[in-house]
Amino acid sequence: MSNHLPAALIDSLEGLPGFNRASFEQVHAAAEKITSLRLNPMKVRTAAEQENILSSLSATGAQRVPWSTTGYYLPQRPSFTFDPYFHAGAYYVQEASSMFLEHAVRSTVALDRPLKVLDLCAAPGGKSTLLQSLLNSNSMLVANEVIKVRAALLADNISKWGTANVVVSNNDPRDFGRLPGYFDLVVIDAPCSGSGLFRRDPELVTEWSPENVMLCSQRQQRILADVLPALKEDGVLIYSTCSFSKEEDEEILDWLADHFELENIPLEIPGDWNIVTTVTNKRNCSGYRFYPDRLKGEGFFIACFRKQSMADTVKRKEARTAAIGTKERELLSQWIQLPEGYTYQPHQEDILILSPMVSSEIALLQQHLYIRKAGVKAGQLGKKELIPDHQLALSNLVVDKVPVIDLDLKAALQYLRKEDPGIDTTVRGWALMRYKQMPLGWAKILPNRMNNYYPKELRILKDINGL
């Protein structure tokens, strides 16, 4: 494997802080596969639930990711496809190094106040779900993805995580210039040349070239220049890549310090984490390098800045929102435990559940962005009943009195394949299908059959191997 690492890459890394050619080549030659995940603290709330999930994934135990409060390494990669916990949003499979975003956010942002946060390059959703776990319910996350197909995947993963304080948008970075001085925190995990992922995905090696590194560096500069007007004064920018190249890492930090009124924010990092601090030659900006031969994770780079310049602020128009009638509210109350300050909003044929800040900001966002998803979709409201949406099932908003059916592993997997699990139940009508207390989706139980309402596009397509 080491023979396949581009010689131009190895040569370009010589002299960079923390780079050791021999151990770097050795760890890539070994091609160890590392599996890590983050538990969902909104769904996995007790030590017993945590233990149940981790022990079901690994009989030999899980190891903590040192810079994450909810991250764990697994000794081997299980079949996540056939784990109902995965489909329920109990955890997100995420590369361990990128979980360091949690430490960066906690070190630079006051999380106890209402925040407007933008995850600019958000698909497939790892950093967005991490940010959701950190933000309080009075904050709002805008998770954006420019590529339409990837935005759909992002929306699915956000729905699976289950909170109502997120908006998913499908916009080019320049579109956020329409929201000057709006966000308290902007996270940019920039598109890059991907050299940090060579061990995990060796096929990326064939796509790497010095020319592609320079193209990525130029694209990163454009993305940063386009979105920075949307960051408010004293707001925080967190920039990261999965590249080892200084053109995409240290040189971008110097470029930011040269062209914008940004103050670099050094972070305090325990030495035993083995993360390498790098300081740029020109502007003394601190960044942080993750090398796979030094720690248990893939290649990663991250740095933080605070905006010092005065920013324009977005001009607002008074927005009118359609109201929900008393009868509709009574019907919805049979399904939904609406937290204080949360609101219902009709959208086409659906009813959305919006957190306080999303409710107050959604009209403004719709004026300037293409919105793919907002809050939690409750479902379609008929004259006599709600046709509940899958998003509602995966939220924490369903009232306790809604009928539930608990499935064993075999029945849960049949349900997730959109089949009839053949359960014997006295329940009639709508029911929430669960696996070990974890909601999976809806079904409607009729006298002679069950209608499976699990979304067709999410169903398991692989064989269940005899389960």
Stockholm file with secondary structure:
# STOCKHOLM 1.0

chainA/1-467         MSNHLPAALIDSLEGLPGFNRASFEQVHAAAEKITSLRLNPMKVRTAAEQENILSSLSATGAQRVPWSTTGYYLPQRPSFTFDPYFHAGAYYVQEASSMFLEHAVRSTVALDRPLKVLDLCAAPGGKSTLLQSLLNSNSMLVANEVIKVRAALLADNISKWGTANVVVSNNDPRDFGRLPGYFDLVVIDAPCSGSGLFRRDPELVTEWSPENVMLCSQRQQRILADVLPALKEDGVLIYSTCSFSKEEDEEILDWLADHFELENIPLEIPGDWNIVTTVTNKRNCSGYRFYPDRLKGEGFFIACFRKQSMADTVKRKEARTAAIGTKERELLSQWIQLPEGYTYQPHQEDILILSPMVSSEIALLQQHLYIRKAGVKAGQLGKKELIPDHQLALSNLVVDKVPVIDLDLKAALQYLRKEDPGIDTTVRGWALMRYKQMPLGWAKILPNRMNNYYPKELRILKDINGL
#=GR chainA/1-467 SS CGGGSCHHHHHHHTTSTTCCHHHHHHHHHHTCCCEEEEECTTTCCSHHHHHHHHHHHCTTCCEECTTCSSEEEESSCCCGGGCHHHHTTSEEECCTGGGGHHHHHHHHSCTTSCCEEEESSCTTCHHHHHHHHHSCTTSEEEEECSSHHHHHHHHHHHHHHTCSSEEEECCCGGGGGGSTTCEEEEEEECCCCCGGGTTTCGGGGGGCCHHHHHHHHHHHHHHHHHHGGGEEEEEEEEEEESCCCTTTTHHHHHHHHHHSCEEECCCCCCGGGCCEEEECTTTCCEEEEECTTTSSSCCEEEEEEEECSCCCCCCCCCCCCCCCCHHHHHHHHTTBCCCTTCEEEEETTEEEEECHHHHHHHHHHHHHSCEEEESEEEEEECSSCEEECHHHHTSSCBCTTSCEEEECHHHHHHHHTTSCCCCCCCCCEEEEEEETTEEEEEEEEETTEEEECSCGGGSCCSCCTTC
#=GC SS_cons         CGGGSCHHHHHHHTTSTTCCHHHHHHHHHHTCCCEEEEECTTTCCSHHHHHHHHHHHCTTCCEECTTCSSEEEESSCCCGGGCHHHHTTSEEECCTGGGGHHHHHHHHSCTTSCCEEEESSCTTCHHHHHHHHHSCTTSEEEEECSSHHHHHHHHHHHHHHTCSSEEEECCCGGGGGGSTTCEEEEEEECCCCCGGGTTTCGGGGGGCCHHHHHHHHHHHHHHHHHHGGGEEEEEEEEEEESCCCTTTTHHHHHHHHHHSCEEECCCCCCGGGCCEEEECTTTCCEEEEECTTTSSSCCEEEEEEEECSCCCCCCCCCCCCCCCCHHHHHHHHTTBCCCTTCEEEEETTEEEEECHHHHHHHHHHHHHSCEEEESEEEEEECSSCEEECHHHHTSSCBCTTSCEEEECHHHHHHHHTTSCCCCCCCCCEEEEEEETTEEEEEEEEETTEEEECSCGGGSCCSCCTTC
//
